[in-house]
Amino acid sequence: MKSKAVFNWSSGKDSALALYKIQQENKTEITTLLTTINKEFQRISMHGVHVSLLEKQAESMGIPLIKMELPKEPSMEEYRDIMSKTMTDIQSLGITRSVFGDIFLEDLRQYREDQLKAIGMEAVFPLWKQNTTDLIHEFLNLGFKTIVTCVNETYLDKSFAGRIIDRDFINDLPENVDPCGENGEFHTFTFDGLIFKAPVHFEIGDTVKKTYPKPKASPEEEDGEYVFWFCDLILK
């Protein structure tokens, strides 16, 4: 008998490949998707994708979607409270596993595992520690299509936002940028591939600049900011 799982869906390429791989194993039933949404802007956290495109993805995959809405700048306490209520509701559906598309970041994995273990659930990572160059080429070879919706200007300039990931894109990446953007260099929206019944059609809108304050390591440290470029996608 297959175990039931929730898939933590970001809308991007790592999520798409992880979902494909766990479906191919045929040991786990993905009964629902879970996506974190900025409540004020109705966009996926960090990816900047509007909820209308997310809903179209879920419809094309044929998997029910749960949207976890967070305030614009939630405190850790607010985040934990909202997450706790959401996961309690998910558990009530008989779900015992939670699947993630993470590849590296040991601290994040440990946090996820600890939080889930506390409520009797198991964390699953289908892509964990796999070579990211191999993964991005596997993703493309399988026929998936994805577009860059957000870039961190620390690593990439504005011109990378709105580009379709292909081999030219990979070749254009600076040496210090992970080919899967696993260190937060860029985020994506996957619009076609084996997990979808039909492509998600969209138009490319404006690319906008947004800044976020850098956390200070000490009170004496000067103020700083992170700069991100977001390419808007408009559902057709």
Backbone as a ProteinNet text record, in pm:
[ID]
protein_1_A
[PRIMARY]
MKSKAVFNWSSGKDSALALYKIQQENKTEITTLLTTINKEFQRISMHGVHVSLLEKQAESMGIPLIKMELPKEPSMEEYRDIMSKTMTDIQSLGITRSVFGDIFLEDLRQYREDQLKAIGMEAVFPLWKQNTTDLIHEFLNLGFKTIVTCVNETYLDKSFAGRIIDRDFINDLPENVDPCGENGEFHTFTFDGLIFKAPVHFEIGDTVKKTYPKPKASPEEEDGEYVFWFCDLILK
[TERTIARY]
84.4	0	87.6	55.9	133.3	107.5	214.2	196.4	149.3	71.9	20.8	116.2	137.3	231.3	178.6	224.2	203.3	333.2	321.5	440.3	452.1	566.7	591.6	632.2	535.4	547.2	583.6	698.1	742.4	702.6	663.2	628.2	747.5	868.6	988.6	1042.6	1160.9	1219.8	1255.8	1312.4	1350.2	1226.6	1120.4	994.5	944.4	947.9	895.4	973.6	1106.9	1188	1171.5	1165.2	1146.2	1010.9	907.8	774.7	774.9	836	844.6	915	1026.3	1103.9	1026.3	957.7	885.7	762.8	703.5	593.7	643.6	764.3	821.5	853.4	886.5	914.3	789.3	673.4	543.9	525.5	586.3	572.1	494.8	480.4	417.4	308	193.3	82.6	85.2	109.7	105.9	-41	-97.6	-240.8	-271.3	-169.8	-193.6	-62.5	-72.4	40.9	25.4	138	136.7	231.5	178.8	259.7	241.1	352.4	349.6	326.1	225.7	182.2	195.5	242.1	236.9	91.7	27.5	-115.7	-149.5	-64.1	-92.2	-87.6	12.8	33.1	-19.7	-60.3	-109.5	-7.4	115.3	224.1	303.6	365.8	445.2	567.6	593.4	706.9	837.1	915.2	1044.7	1036.4	951.8	943.7	869.9	779.7	708	599.6	565	465.3	324.7	236.4	99.9	25	-64.6	-137.5	-219.8	-259.3	-338.1	-258.6	-129.5	-45.3	-21.2	-4.8	8.9	-114.3	-231.1	-354.6	-367	-320.5	-324	-227.8	-112.1	-19.3	-87.1	-147	-211.9	-323.9	-399.7	-508.1	-451.9	-341.4	-281.5	-219.9	-174.5	-118.3	-227.1	-344.2	-452.9	-432.5	-364.4	-338.1	-398	-477.4	-534.8	-424.9	-455.8	-358.9	-404.7	-312.6	-334.7	-242.8	-299.5	-219.8	-205.3	-81.9	-55.9	-20.9	-114	-95.9	-23.4	80.8	158.9	150.2	157.3	162.9	291.6	299	411.4	545.7	559.3	684.3	651.7	625.6	585.5	701.1	668.2	768.3	781.5	884.7	901.5	784.3	732.2	618.5	493.9	469.7	355.3	370.3	491.9	517.3	490.8	542.7	524.5	377.8	303.1	160.4	82.4	109.2	38.5	76.9	205.7	252.4	194.4	189.8	137.3	-8.8	-89.6	-230.8	-245	-164.7	-171.3	-136.3	-28.7	15.1	-82.5	-148.6	-251.1	-366.8	-405.9	-512.5	-469.6	-343.8	-292.1	-288.2	-244.2	-240.6	-377.9	-478	-615.1	-662.6	-589.5	-622.8	-553.6	-486.5	-416.6	-279.8	-225.1	-93.9	16	117.2	224.7	362.4	374.2	504	492.9	606.3	612.8	735.5	715.5	821.6	872.2	1004.5	1069	1162.1	1186	1276.4	1416.4	1450.4	1582.6	1692.2	1808.5	1922.7	2037.6	2068.1	2173.6	2112.4	2187.4	2143.3	2105.6	2209.7	2193.5	2106	2127.1	2051.5	1902.1	1866.3	1724.7	1664.6	1739.2	1689.2	1667.6	1765.2	1753	1631.5	1608.6	1492.5	1363.1	1353.9	1233.2	1211	1316.2	1304	1262.2	1321.1	1288.4	1142.9	1097.6	960	859.1	886.9	794.9	799	918.5	931.3	849.7	845.6	772.4	623.1	571.7	428.3	406.1	511.9	497.8	493.7	556	560.7	705.1	719.4	850.8	878.8	1002.4	1045.5	1116.4	1087.6	1144.6	1209	1330.6	1407	1457.2	1379.4	1416.1	1543.2	1582.1	1697.9	1821.7	1814.6	1916.5	2056.9	2151.3	2294.7	2328.5	2234.9	2266.8	2340	2421.7	2499.8	2406	2417.8	2320.2	2339	2460.5	2480	2409.5	2423.2	2353.8	2203	2154.2	2010.1	1950.2	2017	1958.8	1958.4	2060.1	2060.6	1955.6	1936.4	1830.9	1694.4	1674.4	1550.8	1520.1	1619.1	1600.6	1582.7	1659.9	1649.7	1512.1	1447.4	1313.7	1206.1	1244.6	1150.2	1079.7	1122.2	1062.6	1102.1	1010.8	1037.5	1012.2	1106.3	1095.9	1154.4	1102.6	1145.4	1191.1	1293.3	1346.9	1255.6	1204.7	1112.3	1175.9	1290.2	1353.9	1504	1584.1	1728.6	1777.8	1877	1943.9	2060.4	2056.3	2155.9	2297.3	2308.3	2440.2	2513.1	2435.1	2494	2469.8	2352.8	2313.2	2250.3	2271.2	2211.6	2069.2	2005.5	1865.2	1837.4	1936.3	1913.4	1877	1909.4	1877.6	1730	1664.9	1522.9	1440	1349.9	1265.8	1324.3	1440.6	1500.3	1450	1426.9	1397.4	1527.8	1523.7	1645.5	1667.8	1780.2	1824.1	1976	2040.3	2184.8	2262.2	2209.7	2273.6	2269.4	2155.7	2142.2	2246.2	2257.2	2352.8	2494.6	2528.4	2663.7	2692.5	2588.7	2606.4	2620.5	2592.6	2600.4	2745.3	2769.9	2904.3	2945	3074.9	3125.8	3077.9	3050.3	3010.1	2860.1	2786.5	2641.5	2609.8	2535.7	2495.9	2399.9	2416.2	2329.6	2182.6	2153.2	2013.9	1972.3	2062.3	2029.6	2003.5	2070.8	2039.4	2079.7	2162.2	2200.9	2118.8	2005.6	1916.7	1952.2	2036.4	2077.3	1961.9	1872.5	1756.7	1644.9	1522.9	1405.1	1328.9	1246.2	1185.2	1036.7	973.7	836.5	836.5	794.8	792.6	655	652.8	524	490.5	581.9	552	642.8	594	674	587.5	654.7	589.2	484.3	492	395.6	267	264.9	148.9	67.6	-63.3	-151.1	-146.2	-120.8	-111.9	-22	44	129.9	49	116	56.9	99.1	2.3	32.6	32.3	130.6	144.9	211.4	201.9	276.1	378	489.1	591.6	558.8	551.2	521.3	647.4	633.5	746.3	843.6	968.9	1068.9	1089.8	1070.1	1074.3	1181.2	1234.4	1339.3	1278.4	1318.4	1272.9	1393.3	1393.2	1503.6	1452.9	1540	1508.5	1626.6	1601.5	1713.6	1792.2	1923.6	2008.6	2005.9	1993.5	2001.1	2142.2	2149.6	2278.3	2335.4	2465.3	2533.1	2560.3	2567.2	2590.1	2530.7	2499.7	2442.6	2534.9	2666	2762.5	2769.4	2718.5	2727.4	2641.6	2693.7	2620.2	2498.2	2397.8	2278.4	2314	2247.1	2267.3	2136.8	2136.7	2014.5	2045.4	1950.9	1955.6	1871.2	1918.1	1845.1	1802.5	1674.2	1620	1547.1	1554.4	1477.1	1371.7	1245.5	1133.4	1072.4	1060.4	992.7	849.3	755.1	614.9	564.6	487.6	423.6	272.3	207.8	64.1	-6.6	-99.6	-172.4	-252	-242.3	-317.7	-450.7
-120.8	0	125.3	221.2	343.4	433.4	500.8	601.5	730.8	808.9	935.9	1049	1140	1249.3	1381.4	1488.8	1623.5	1663.5	1732.5	1779.8	1930.6	1974.7	2117.5	2180.7	2237.4	2279.6	2427.4	2457.3	2596.2	2656	2571.6	2604.1	2594.4	2574.2	2577	2441.5	2444	2325.7	2215.6	2250.6	2146.9	2072.9	2147.8	2084.4	1990.4	2036.9	1956.2	1826.1	1833.7	1713.4	1619.5	1674.8	1591.6	1520.9	1593.5	1533.1	1421.3	1445.9	1343	1217.9	1236.6	1122.4	1041.3	1108.5	1032.5	963.1	1022.5	955.2	832.1	839.8	726.8	610.1	640.7	534	451	516.5	449.3	385.8	447.7	398	495.6	618.8	724.7	791	810.7	880.8	1027.8	1115.8	1259.6	1302.8	1325.4	1354.7	1503.9	1587	1731.1	1805.4	1926.7	2018.3	2124.6	2170.7	2278.2	2388	2510.2	2623	2741.6	2806	2924.6	3049.1	3127.1	3244.7	3371.4	3479.1	3609.5	3657.1	3668.1	3697.7	3832.7	3933	4067.9	4074.1	4010.1	4020.5	3900.1	3794.3	3672	3616.9	3609	3554.1	3452.5	3358.6	3256	3319.9	3287	3343.9	3321.3	3425.5	3429.7	3411.7	3326.2	3307.1	3422.2	3487.1	3602.6	3568.1	3440.6	3396.4	3416.8	3474	3499.9	3369.1	3370.9	3250.8	3192.2	3273.9	3223.2	3121.3	3142.2	3046.9	2921.8	2938.5	2824.4	2734.7	2795.8	2718.2	2644.4	2706.9	2641.8	2522.7	2535.2	2421.7	2303.5	2330.5	2225	2158.9	2241.4	2188.9	2095.9	2137.5	2057.5	1928.9	1930.4	1810	1718.6	1775.2	1696.8	1663.7	1755.2	1734.2	1850.8	1824	1932.5	2021.2	2150	2248.9	2311.9	2317.8	2393.1	2514.1	2634.4	2756.4	2802.9	2807.3	2855.6	3003.8	3089	3232.8	3290.7	3367.7	3432.2	3583.6	3659.2	3805	3847.5	3974.5	4025.7	3996.9	4025.5	4000.3	3929	3797.6	3725.5	3707.3	3714	3678.8	3526.6	3477.3	3332.2	3269.9	3342.9	3291.3	3280.4	3383.2	3379.6	3264.6	3250.3	3143.1	3006.9	2985	2855.1	2827.2	2929.6	2911	2873	2944.1	2915.7	2778.6	2746.7	2616.5	2503.1	2523.2	2420	2388.9	2493.2	2472.8	2402.9	2446.4	2386.8	2238.8	2204.6	2065.3	1978.2	2035.9	1961.5	1925.8	2021.7	1996.6	1889.7	1895.1	1797.9	1658.3	1648.5	1518.4	1454.7	1538.6	1486.9	1415.8	1435.5	1369	1232.8	1191.2	1062.1	1068.6	1188.9	1208.8	1193.6	1112.5	1083.1	1128.9	1171.6	1212.3	1351.2	1422.3	1555.6	1560.3	1588.6	1578.2	1717.3	1729.5	1856.5	1840.3	1950.3	1949	1997.9	2010.2	2058.1	1963.8	2022.9	1943.9	1951.6	2073.5	2093.3	2154.7	2241	2317.9	2225.9	2177.6	2084.4	2141.7	2270	2331.7	2331.9	2362.2	2364.8	2225.1	2126.5	1988.8	1947.4	1979.6	1942.2	2007.2	2134.9	2206.8	2139.3	2106.8	2042.7	1908.2	1829.5	1697.3	1708.2	1802.5	1819.5	1861.1	1956.1	2003.8	1894	1814.5	1707.8	1591	1558.8	1449.8	1479.6	1606.8	1647.3	1619.2	1609.9	1581.8	1443.6	1363.7	1225.6	1208.3	1301.4	1290.6	1274	1220.6	1194.6	1292.2	1346.6	1433.6	1350.2	1378.6	1302.8	1400.7	1366.3	1454.8	1375.4	1367.3	1284.3	1328.8	1456.3	1507.3	1525.2	1484	1521.1	1477.4	1574.6	1556.1	1509.1	1518.1	1481.9	1598.6	1566.1	1665.5	1759.8	1890	1984.1	2004	1987.1	1993.5	1876.3	1758.3	1641.1	1659.6	1717.2	1733.6	1828.6	1942.2	2037.2	1979.4	1901.8	1838.5	1727.5	1653.3	1551.7	1617.9	1728.5	1804.9	1842.6	1895.2	1936.5	1815.8	1710.1	1590	1524.3	1538.5	1483.1	1566.7	1683.7	1766.6	1873.1	1893.6	1999.7	2136.9	2233.9	2371.1	2464.2	2554	2642.7	2778.8	2882.6	3019.9	3082.5	3166.6	3232.6	3349.8	3347	3451.6	3548.5	3511.1	3594	3569.2	3676.3	3660.9	3748.4	3698.7	3772.6	3848.7	3981.7	4063.6	4043.2	3984.5	3951.8	3855.5	3772.1	3667.8	3689.8	3742.5	3752.9	3888.5	3941	4070	4053.4	4165.3	4171	4090.3	4078.7	4014.4	3866.9	3804.4	3662.5	3641.3	3743.3	3731.4	3723.3	3626	3609.7	3518.6	3461.1	3369.3	3227.1	3155.7	3013.1	2939.4	2843.5	2767.4	2664.2	2680.8	2585.2	2574	2508.3	2489.2	2619.7	2711.7	2843.8	2915.8	2907.2	2969	2910.4	2778.8	2712.6	2756.7	2765.4	2805.9	2951.4	3034.3	3176.4	3204.6	3106.4	3129	3150.1	3248.6	3264.5	3139.3	3121.6	3001	2987.2	3099.9	3094.1	3070.4	3049.2	3028.2	2880.9	2822.5	2682.9	2667.7	2564.1	2548.9	2527.7	2487.3	2477.2	2595.3	2692.1	2807	2767	2661.6	2603.6	2692.7	2793.7	2887.3	3016	3010.1	3126.1	3224.9	3183.2	3274.9	3310.3	3214.8	3241.7	3143.4	3181.1	3096.5	3087.5	2983.2	2954.4	2918.9	2913.9	2866.2	2762.4	2638.6	2530.7	2524	2531.2	2544	2427.7	2333.2	2218.2	2102.3	1980.8	1862.7	1742.9	1634.7	1505.2	1500.9	1590.3	1588.1	1662.4	1732.3	1813.3	1746.4	1760.9	1712.6	1806.6	1934.4	2035.4	2148.2	2220	2332	2443.1	2519.9	2640.9	2757.7	2824.7	2932.1	3067.9	3149.3	3279.8	3378.2	3505.3	3611.2	3668	3717.4	3778.7	3926	3966.6	4105.4	4183.8	4282.1	4368.3	4296.2	4341.7	4298	4411.6	4384.7	4489.9	4459.9	4566.7	4558	4570.1	4479.9	4487.7	4472.1	4547.5	4540.7	4496	4426.3	4376.4	4405.8	4450.1	4481.1	4355.6	4369.5	4259.8	4254.5	4135.3	4125.4	4162	4232.8	4274.9	4168.2	4142.2	4048.7	4114.1	4248.7	4323.2	4462.2	4531.5	4666.9	4766.2	4738.9	4830.4	4817.3	4710.2	4685.3	4785.6	4832	4928.7	4863.3	4947.5	4897.6	4851	4744.8	4693.9	4639.8	4601.9	4548.7	4443.5	4351.3	4254.9	4310.3	4293.2	4339.5	4218.8	4211.3	4104.1	4164.2	4094	4129.8	4023.2	4065.8	3974.4	3997.3	3888.7	3894.6	3846.9	3934.9	3901.5	3812.3	3711.7	3623.9	3643.6	3656.1	3683.9	3565.6	3505	3389.1	3425.2	3341.7	3364.1	3288.7
0	0	0	-86.8	-95.1	25.8	72.4	176.6	113.3	187.7	136.3	173.7	78.9	102.3	50	114.5	63.8	-4.6	-117.8	-189	-170.5	-120.8	-100	-232.7	-301.5	-440.2	-448.8	-511.8	-526.4	-660.1	-754.6	-893.4	-987.7	-932.2	-1013.5	-1056.1	-1114.6	-1177.4	-1078.8	-961.4	-865.4	-814.6	-789.2	-748.8	-857.4	-981.4	-1092.8	-1107.8	-1100.1	-1116.3	-997.5	-876.5	-757.5	-761.2	-804.5	-814.4	-918.1	-1031.9	-1136.7	-1083.3	-1014	-964.8	-862.3	-770.4	-667.3	-726.3	-830.9	-899	-974.3	-1029.6	-1102.5	-1009.8	-883.8	-786.2	-758.4	-768.5	-752.5	-614.5	-512.7	-375.2	-286.9	-336.7	-258.7	-340.7	-279	-345.2	-304.5	-400.7	-372.7	-376.9	-259.8	-251.7	-256	-228.5	-231.4	-249.2	-303.2	-312.5	-204.6	-150.9	-51.3	-98.5	-111.3	-158	-65.6	-31.4	53.9	-31	8.6	-67.5	16.7	-46.2	16.7	10.2	125.7	129.4	66.3	88.5	38.5	-114	-174	-318.9	-395.4	-324.4	-387.8	-488	-439.5	-519.6	-438.3	-509.4	-442.9	-379.8	-254.5	-182.5	-258.4	-276.2	-344.8	-496.5	-546.1	-690.7	-758.4	-685	-739.7	-839.9	-851.7	-950.3	-894.8	-976.7	-931.6	-908.6	-812.1	-772.5	-887.7	-983.5	-1096.3	-1177.6	-1193.8	-1265.6	-1183.3	-1053	-962.6	-970.9	-967.2	-974.9	-1107.1	-1214.6	-1345.8	-1350.4	-1284.6	-1273.3	-1203.9	-1088.3	-1010.6	-1090.6	-1162.9	-1247	-1354.3	-1416.9	-1522.8	-1469	-1344.3	-1281.7	-1226.4	-1202.6	-1145.4	-998.8	-925.9	-783	-705.3	-601	-520.9	-461.2	-446.4	-399.7	-268.9	-172.8	-49.5	-51.9	-37.8	-35.4	109.8	157.6	293.4	284.2	324.1	310.2	431.2	402.8	507.7	493.1	604.1	593.2	523.7	485.1	405.6	471	598.5	670.7	801.8	795.4	915.8	1014.2	1142.4	1243.9	1246.8	1311.3	1322	1396.7	1496.5	1572.7	1484.5	1402.6	1311.4	1212.1	1159.1	1062.1	1124.5	1244	1309.9	1337.2	1380.3	1410.6	1284.3	1174.7	1049.1	996	1001.5	954.5	1039.3	1170.1	1259.5	1228.4	1208.6	1176.4	1041.4	943.3	808.8	813	883.9	888.4	967.5	1068	1141.2	1048.8	965.6	868.3	767.6	725.5	628.3	689.6	813.9	881.2	892.2	907	922.4	796	685.3	558.7	547.2	653.5	652.3	587.2	575.3	511.8	616.1	583.7	679.2	632.5	506.8	452.3	389.4	388.7	329.6	239.6	110.9	10.6	-28.1	-40.4	-72.2	-192	-264.4	-378.1	-346	-216.3	-176	-225	-256.1	-302.1	-202.3	-154.6	-54.9	71.7	137.1	254.5	371.3	439.8	551.2	662.8	695.5	805.4	776.9	651.1	613.5	621.3	573.8	580.6	726.4	812.7	953.6	1017.8	984.1	1037.2	993	865.8	814.5	884	895	956.7	1103.2	1175.3	1317.7	1336.9	1254.2	1267.2	1235.4	1134.6	1095.8	1194.8	1242.3	1339.6	1465.1	1502.8	1623.7	1613.9	1490.5	1473.4	1410.4	1408.5	1363	1213	1138.7	992.8	945.5	825.3	767.9	653.8	649.8	540.3	434.4	307	196	96.8	49.1	-38.5	-160	-267.6	-382.4	-456	-444	-517.7	-430.7	-306.7	-208.8	-250.4	-245	-268.7	-409.9	-501.9	-639.1	-707.7	-804.4	-876.1	-952.4	-926.2	-982.3	-1133.6	-1182.8	-1328.3	-1395.3	-1336.4	-1390.5	-1383.4	-1273.2	-1254.5	-1358	-1383.9	-1477.6	-1619.5	-1654.3	-1786.7	-1794.7	-1687	-1683.3	-1699.6	-1631.6	-1639.1	-1784.7	-1854.1	-1993.5	-2085.3	-2062	-2145.8	-2134.7	-2018.9	-1999.2	-2069.3	-2117.3	-2191.1	-2108.7	-1984.5	-1902.9	-1957.7	-1938.6	-1979.7	-1862.1	-1838.1	-1722.4	-1755.8	-1691.4	-1715.3	-1583.6	-1589.8	-1471.1	-1434.5	-1312.3	-1266.4	-1168.3	-1112.4	-1010.2	-1011.2	-1006	-991.2	-877.2	-807.3	-701.1	-765	-759.8	-828.9	-773.4	-655.3	-601.8	-695.2	-766	-850.6	-1000.2	-1034.8	-1176	-1203.1	-1324.7	-1356.8	-1411.5	-1432	-1473.8	-1600.5	-1689	-1818.6	-1807.4	-1694.9	-1677.1	-1641.5	-1588	-1553.1	-1681.1	-1687.1	-1804.8	-1910.7	-1883.8	-1980.6	-1959.7	-2068.7	-2062.1	-2033.5	-1942.3	-1914.2	-2024.7	-2091	-2192.5	-2178.4	-2271.8	-2258.8	-2275.2	-2353.3	-2363.6	-2228.9	-2162.7	-2030.4	-1934.4	-1932.6	-1842.8	-1873.8	-2001.3	-2041.8	-2006.7	-1999.6	-1968.9	-1819.5	-1735.3	-1590.8	-1546.2	-1459.9	-1402.6	-1324	-1306.9	-1241.6	-1097.7	-1031.5	-890.6	-871.8	-981.2	-972.5	-994.1	-899.2	-911	-1029.6	-1112.9	-1231.2	-1198.3	-1074.1	-1031.2	-943.4	-925.3	-839.9	-696.2	-650.9	-520.9	-403.8	-429.4	-323.4	-328.7	-398.9	-406.4	-515.2	-610.9	-717.9	-810.9	-835.8	-921.8	-889.2	-928.8	-909.1	-1040.8	-1054.1	-1183.7	-1173.1	-1290.7	-1304.5	-1415.4	-1383	-1481.6	-1545.6	-1678.9	-1747.7	-1841.1	-1855	-1940.4	-1901.9	-1928.7	-1897.6	-1863.3	-1826.3	-1810.3	-1699.2	-1603	-1491.6	-1525.5	-1639.4	-1678	-1788.4	-1779	-1886.8	-2006.4	-1980.8	-2086.5	-2037.5	-2129.1	-2087.5	-2021.6	-1936.7	-1879.2	-1967.9	-2029.5	-2124	-2052.8	-2086.9	-2021	-2116.8	-2080.7	-2148.7	-2050.8	-2103.9	-2019.5	-1999.7	-1873.3	-1840.6	-1808.4	-1720.5	-1684.6	-1592	-1596.3	-1499	-1400.6	-1273	-1171.5	-1067.1	-1010.3	-908.5	-769.4	-680.5	-541.7	-449.7	-340.2	-244.7	-108.1	-36.8	96.5	188	310.9	400.9	439.3	443.1	488.6	641.2	698.8	845	892.9	1003.6	1058.2	1151	1135.7	1226.7	1361	1363.3	1488.4	1472.7	1583.8	1576.1	1506.4	1507.9	1448.7	1295.9	1243.8	1100.1	1023.3	909.1	827.5	761.3	734.6	667.5	525.9	483.5	348.5	294.7	168.4	109.3	4.1	-12.2	-121.1	-235.7	-356.8	-474.9	-557.4	-589.6	-671.9	-791.6	-905.2	-1024	-1048	-1056.2	-1077.1	-1215.4	-1292	-1421.6	-1403.2	-1431.2	-1412.1	-1526.2	-1489.8	-1588.1	-1578.6	-1692.9	-1696.1	-1764.4	-1691.2	-1742.7	-1867.3	-1970.7	-2094.6	-2089.7
[MASK]
++++++++++++++++++++++++++++++++++++++++++++++++++++++++++++++++++++++++++++++++++++++++++++++++++++++++++++++++++++++++++++++++++++++++++++++++++++++++++++++++++++++++++++++++++++++++++++++++++++++++++++++++++++++++++++++++++++++++++++

